[in-house]
Amino acid sequence: MAGVTWWNFYFRLFPGSIRSPQVVQFLQHLLRHLNCKLLVVWDGSKTHRSRFVWDFVREQKGRLWLEFLPAYAPELNPVEYLWSHWKQHELPNFCPQTFWQLSHYARKALRRMRRRTTLVTGFWAQAELFERHYIMRSSIVLFPADTDVILPGPRRA
């Protein structure tokens, strides 16, 4: 699971499928590391719409702002470009024997990528949403709450 800001990204790797508890763990991780209000933009995945996640968001008393995006738009999602680059350029032909080995090398590759801010801005440019529109799928995009943002279909927690 990953979250993208203008010049950086945050990630957590989980074994198995991402479910509501992992989404909440990731949000808690972000809130711990980012001392600001967060705009979270994601798709309408079941895990994002679960009662467990919504209850957590409500408990934050305005620190998290949610926006939902159109379905089936991975080409507009900067996080999809992040994962694609990671798989095709950082870990090509890598066949780990264990989850620990995958996790170790994957984290090293993601940390290397994070140091290259031009990569992150390139993901935004590829998504053609660099300036004003933020659309994504199955991941989270993070912005400071005071950012002027235009988003489709407002939904608030």
Backbone bond lengths (Angstrom), bond angles and torsions (degrees), N, CA, C in turn:
res aa  C-N    CA-C-N  psi(-1)  N-CA   C-N-CA  omega(-1)  CA-C   N-CA-C  phi
1 M - - - 1.443 - - 1.522 106.89 -
2 A 1.332 116.21 140.51 1.458 119.34 -176.78 1.520 110.78 -139.85
3 G 1.316 114.88 154.83 1.457 123.46 173.06 1.516 108.01 -129.96
4 V 1.332 116.89 140.13 1.459 121.37 -175.53 1.522 109.84 -120.21
5 T 1.343 115.94 132.49 1.460 121.65 168.33 1.524 105.63 -105.06
6 W 1.327 117.31 -172.80 1.471 119.07 -179.34 1.509 112.56 -59.54
7 W 1.349 118.65 -41.83 1.455 121.03 -172.61 1.517 114.10 -122.78
8 N 1.305 118.09 3.08 1.457 120.48 -174.46 1.519 109.17 -146.33
9 F 1.306 115.99 170.00 1.454 119.66 172.16 1.521 109.66 -145.25
10 Y 1.301 115.17 157.49 1.451 123.98 -179.75 1.515 107.11 -122.35
11 F 1.320 116.78 144.88 1.457 118.75 -177.56 1.519 110.64 -147.26
12 R 1.309 114.93 156.37 1.464 124.02 169.89 1.509 106.37 -141.20
13 L 1.313 116.22 136.99 1.462 121.15 176.42 1.517 108.47 -104.91
14 F 1.307 116.18 134.63 1.455 122.62 179.28 1.524 108.86 -126.37
15 P 1.324 117.94 140.24 1.465 118.49 173.33 1.529 108.95 -73.33
16 G 1.305 117.10 141.65 1.464 120.64 178.06 1.513 112.64 80.46
17 S 1.317 114.63 -164.36 1.465 121.71 -178.01 1.516 111.55 -76.61
18 I 1.327 114.66 151.04 1.459 120.65 175.29 1.521 107.78 -83.39
19 R 1.315 115.61 123.90 1.460 122.18 179.01 1.528 108.28 -124.17
20 S 1.294 116.27 178.80 1.471 121.37 -176.44 1.530 113.94 -52.62
21 P 1.334 120.14 -45.48 1.472 118.48 179.28 1.528 113.09 -59.77
22 Q 1.336 117.23 -35.90 1.463 119.36 178.54 1.525 110.92 -70.65
23 V 1.323 117.57 -36.04 1.464 120.70 176.67 1.523 109.21 -61.69
24 V 1.319 117.41 -45.59 1.469 121.06 179.49 1.531 110.20 -64.62
25 Q 1.329 117.96 -41.55 1.473 120.01 176.95 1.528 110.97 -59.11
26 F 1.326 116.54 -42.06 1.454 119.80 179.67 1.524 111.16 -65.94
27 L 1.322 117.31 -42.95 1.464 120.33 177.36 1.527 110.99 -61.80
28 Q 1.331 117.17 -41.29 1.464 120.63 177.05 1.534 110.06 -61.53
29 H 1.316 116.36 -42.26 1.466 122.13 177.96 1.532 110.25 -58.54
30 L 1.326 116.42 -46.16 1.462 120.30 179.80 1.521 111.57 -64.00
31 L 1.315 116.90 -44.73 1.465 120.74 -179.13 1.524 111.34 -62.89
32 R 1.329 116.91 -33.52 1.464 120.76 177.33 1.521 111.62 -68.03
33 H 1.335 116.46 -38.30 1.458 120.56 -173.30 1.517 114.49 -92.41
34 L 1.313 117.24 -22.09 1.464 121.05 -178.98 1.519 108.51 -114.68
35 N 1.288 116.05 111.76 1.462 120.80 -175.91 1.529 110.15 -90.28
36 C 1.323 115.69 65.97 1.455 120.77 178.24 1.527 107.94 -160.33
37 K 1.319 115.20 172.90 1.461 119.12 172.31 1.518 107.74 -74.65
38 L 1.326 116.45 146.62 1.452 120.32 -176.92 1.518 111.51 -121.44
39 L 1.312 114.75 136.33 1.452 121.80 169.18 1.518 105.82 -95.25
40 V 1.319 117.39 119.19 1.457 122.35 -179.05 1.520 107.36 -109.37
41 V 1.337 115.40 121.31 1.455 121.57 -177.54 1.522 107.34 -115.89
42 W 1.333 115.62 123.67 1.459 118.62 -179.38 1.504 111.07 -152.75
43 D 1.323 115.56 174.64 1.456 120.45 -179.58 1.525 109.70 -83.56
44 G 1.311 115.92 -175.22 1.455 120.89 -177.98 1.513 113.80 -91.99
45 S 1.311 118.17 30.78 1.459 122.34 179.21 1.534 110.56 -52.50
46 K 1.317 115.55 149.30 1.471 119.87 178.34 1.523 111.75 -55.47
47 T 1.328 116.74 -39.60 1.468 119.26 -179.23 1.522 111.44 -64.72
48 H 1.330 117.59 -32.97 1.463 120.88 179.39 1.525 111.55 -75.81
49 R 1.312 116.85 -26.72 1.466 121.12 -176.99 1.518 113.10 -97.03
50 S 1.298 118.21 3.80 1.465 120.66 -175.37 1.533 111.35 -69.70
51 R 1.299 114.96 153.22 1.470 121.20 178.03 1.528 110.25 -59.88
52 F 1.321 116.59 -39.56 1.462 121.66 -179.22 1.533 110.81 -57.79
53 V 1.330 116.80 -46.42 1.464 121.45 179.52 1.523 110.31 -67.61
54 W 1.323 117.76 -46.26 1.468 121.07 -178.64 1.529 111.30 -62.84
55 D 1.317 117.24 -38.65 1.469 119.55 176.77 1.522 110.43 -62.44
56 F 1.325 116.98 -42.31 1.459 120.00 177.83 1.530 111.05 -61.55
57 V 1.321 116.73 -45.17 1.470 121.00 -179.49 1.522 110.21 -60.87
58 R 1.317 117.51 -44.09 1.477 120.61 178.84 1.525 111.75 -61.51
59 E 1.331 116.91 -36.60 1.472 120.96 179.40 1.524 112.28 -64.14
60 Q 1.321 117.61 -19.61 1.463 121.07 -177.80 1.526 112.79 -79.19
61 K 1.324 116.99 -7.35 1.467 123.00 174.11 1.537 113.18 50.20
62 G 1.331 116.08 53.02 1.451 120.41 174.49 1.511 115.99 92.16
63 R 1.303 118.32 -4.46 1.469 119.69 179.64 1.531 111.64 -73.94
64 L 1.333 116.58 -24.31 1.469 121.79 175.78 1.516 108.87 -114.60
65 W 1.302 116.56 133.32 1.458 123.33 175.60 1.523 106.30 -118.50
66 L 1.326 117.66 127.52 1.464 121.78 -176.98 1.513 111.51 -107.18
67 E 1.321 114.96 139.77 1.456 122.42 171.08 1.515 107.28 -133.95
68 F 1.326 115.83 137.78 1.462 121.12 179.02 1.514 109.53 -107.36
69 L 1.306 115.02 146.58 1.448 121.67 -173.00 1.525 111.99 -115.93
70 P 1.318 115.63 166.31 1.464 118.97 178.48 1.531 111.13 -59.78
71 A 1.290 114.81 147.34 1.465 119.65 178.31 1.522 110.17 -75.30
72 Y 1.313 114.90 160.04 1.464 122.38 172.06 1.528 113.26 57.97
73 A 1.318 116.72 49.28 1.463 120.07 178.29 1.527 111.08 -130.97
74 P 1.334 118.88 50.91 1.467 119.18 -177.28 1.525 113.24 -62.80
75 E 1.334 117.66 -27.24 1.466 119.46 179.91 1.519 112.04 -69.03
76 L 1.316 117.59 -14.32 1.464 121.42 178.71 1.527 112.02 -100.03
77 N 1.295 116.62 6.00 1.459 122.12 -173.52 1.527 110.82 -104.02
78 P 1.340 118.84 112.09 1.461 119.84 179.57 1.523 113.43 -61.06
79 V 1.332 117.42 -29.08 1.465 119.75 179.86 1.529 110.84 -68.01
80 E 1.314 117.51 -32.25 1.468 120.21 176.73 1.531 110.24 -62.21
81 Y 1.325 117.31 -37.09 1.464 120.69 177.51 1.524 111.01 -69.83
82 L 1.315 116.46 -35.45 1.461 120.97 175.38 1.520 109.55 -59.71
83 W 1.344 117.88 -51.75 1.469 121.36 -179.12 1.528 110.62 -63.33
84 S 1.309 117.40 -39.49 1.461 120.93 -179.63 1.532 110.70 -62.92
85 H 1.319 116.85 -46.67 1.470 120.50 178.16 1.523 109.95 -61.15
86 W 1.297 116.62 -43.83 1.471 123.27 -179.09 1.524 110.25 -57.38
87 K 1.324 116.20 -47.77 1.466 120.28 -177.44 1.525 112.50 -72.89
88 Q 1.331 117.12 -40.64 1.464 120.24 -173.29 1.525 114.59 -86.41
89 H 1.341 117.26 -27.47 1.463 119.73 -174.55 1.517 114.14 -115.35
90 E 1.300 117.69 -27.72 1.461 120.02 -176.55 1.534 112.58 -97.74
91 L 1.320 116.89 -32.90 1.465 120.41 -177.04 1.536 112.83 -129.11
92 P 1.325 119.14 37.99 1.472 117.55 -179.04 1.529 110.36 -68.90
93 N 1.313 116.21 142.89 1.469 123.10 177.03 1.527 113.19 59.68
94 F 1.305 117.86 22.38 1.456 121.44 179.33 1.526 108.33 -91.21
95 C 1.315 116.78 123.52 1.473 121.82 -178.70 1.524 108.83 -121.66
96 P 1.321 117.18 88.21 1.473 119.42 -177.96 1.527 111.14 -69.76
97 Q 1.322 114.98 152.14 1.463 121.08 177.88 1.531 111.46 -90.33
98 T 1.329 116.30 -26.70 1.468 120.51 -177.26 1.529 109.71 -137.56
99 F 1.332 115.40 164.34 1.462 119.00 175.19 1.526 109.58 -63.79
100 W 1.331 118.06 -37.38 1.456 120.36 -179.77 1.532 110.05 -59.81
101 Q 1.331 117.20 -44.62 1.461 120.55 -179.92 1.527 110.88 -63.26
102 L 1.316 117.14 -44.46 1.461 121.08 176.52 1.522 110.12 -59.76
103 S 1.320 116.19 -47.76 1.457 121.17 -178.69 1.525 111.25 -60.05
104 H 1.310 117.38 -44.72 1.467 122.09 -178.72 1.533 111.43 -60.26
105 Y 1.324 116.50 -52.82 1.461 120.07 -177.74 1.532 111.76 -71.06
106 A 1.306 116.45 -35.30 1.464 119.83 178.55 1.530 110.57 -64.28
107 R 1.317 117.44 -44.10 1.468 120.88 178.59 1.526 111.46 -63.45
108 K 1.333 116.56 -42.15 1.467 119.40 177.46 1.527 110.45 -59.85
109 A 1.323 116.75 -44.09 1.469 120.60 -179.72 1.524 110.64 -65.12
110 L 1.321 117.76 -42.92 1.465 120.67 179.59 1.522 111.08 -64.88
111 R 1.325 117.51 -38.50 1.470 119.73 177.31 1.526 111.10 -65.72
112 R 1.329 116.50 -39.26 1.476 119.96 175.79 1.523 110.09 -60.64
113 M 1.321 115.87 -45.33 1.465 120.41 179.99 1.520 111.02 -62.54
114 R 1.322 116.77 -38.64 1.465 120.53 -176.74 1.531 111.23 -63.08
115 R 1.310 117.58 -30.08 1.475 120.85 178.94 1.522 112.12 -71.88
116 R 1.316 117.13 -15.04 1.474 121.57 -178.69 1.527 108.85 -101.11
117 T 1.327 115.91 86.23 1.468 120.04 -176.14 1.522 112.26 -62.26
118 T 1.321 117.43 -26.19 1.463 118.66 177.89 1.525 111.41 -65.58
119 L 1.321 116.78 -28.36 1.466 119.54 175.21 1.520 110.30 -63.01
120 V 1.324 116.04 -48.01 1.467 120.37 -177.06 1.524 110.47 -63.16
121 T 1.318 117.60 -45.41 1.464 118.89 178.18 1.527 110.66 -66.04
122 G 1.330 116.53 -30.54 1.462 120.10 175.16 1.521 112.38 -65.67
123 F 1.334 117.48 -35.40 1.470 120.30 176.94 1.526 109.99 -63.13
124 W 1.332 115.90 -40.25 1.475 119.76 176.88 1.520 110.87 -63.68
125 A 1.342 115.95 -44.12 1.463 119.81 -178.47 1.528 110.91 -64.12
126 Q 1.344 117.36 -40.41 1.460 120.49 177.67 1.514 111.50 -61.49
127 A 1.310 116.05 -37.36 1.459 120.17 -179.85 1.527 111.29 -74.06
128 E 1.324 116.85 -7.01 1.464 123.30 -179.91 1.522 112.36 56.86
129 L 1.309 115.34 32.62 1.466 121.60 -179.95 1.513 109.92 -127.13
130 F 1.310 117.26 21.35 1.457 121.29 -169.90 1.515 113.58 -59.30
131 E 1.311 118.79 -40.91 1.460 119.06 -172.98 1.526 115.14 -89.05
132 R 1.328 119.02 -52.88 1.453 118.83 -167.41 1.530 115.98 -127.75
133 H 1.301 119.83 -23.85 1.460 120.77 -173.42 1.518 109.45 -114.83
134 Y 1.319 116.70 134.97 1.451 121.54 -175.82 1.522 107.91 -123.91
135 I 1.315 115.93 107.12 1.453 119.56 -177.79 1.516 108.15 -127.00
136 M 1.304 116.41 137.12 1.447 119.91 -179.40 1.510 112.29 -152.99
137 R 1.303 116.36 175.07 1.448 122.78 -178.01 1.523 108.60 -138.85
138 S 1.321 117.01 131.97 1.462 124.38 171.09 1.521 114.79 57.93
139 S 1.278 118.72 20.09 1.445 121.43 177.75 1.514 108.09 -147.91
140 I 1.290 116.42 -171.46 1.450 120.81 -173.62 1.514 109.46 -126.35
141 V 1.304 116.98 136.55 1.454 122.30 172.80 1.517 106.49 -112.26
142 L 1.320 117.45 133.36 1.454 122.09 -174.57 1.519 111.21 -116.63
143 F 1.305 116.20 135.66 1.448 121.81 176.07 1.520 108.02 -141.26
144 P 1.322 118.13 150.41 1.457 119.31 171.81 1.520 109.39 -58.41
145 A 1.314 117.20 145.34 1.459 121.52 -174.80 1.521 113.09 -62.14
146 D 1.340 118.38 -24.71 1.459 119.52 -178.37 1.530 112.51 -85.68
147 T 1.331 118.07 4.43 1.453 121.53 178.07 1.516 109.80 -69.23
148 D 1.318 116.91 136.07 1.454 121.99 176.03 1.523 107.64 -76.13
149 V 1.318 117.23 111.27 1.460 121.33 -172.44 1.517 110.13 -125.42
150 I 1.317 116.50 137.09 1.453 122.09 173.13 1.515 106.86 -112.97
151 L 1.315 117.45 120.67 1.452 122.03 -177.72 1.513 111.11 -133.45
152 P 1.321 118.02 150.00 1.455 120.18 175.91 1.518 111.40 -76.32
153 G 1.318 116.19 153.16 1.461 123.72 170.86 1.506 116.58 46.12
154 P 1.340 119.67 74.91 1.457 119.83 -176.90 1.530 112.04 -65.37
155 R 1.319 114.26 133.66 1.465 122.78 171.01 1.510 105.65 -135.26
156 R 1.265 117.57 133.67 1.460 120.53 -177.68 1.505 110.85 -123.24
157 A 1.325 114.68 147.07 1.481 120.45 177.19 1.506 108.98 -89.92
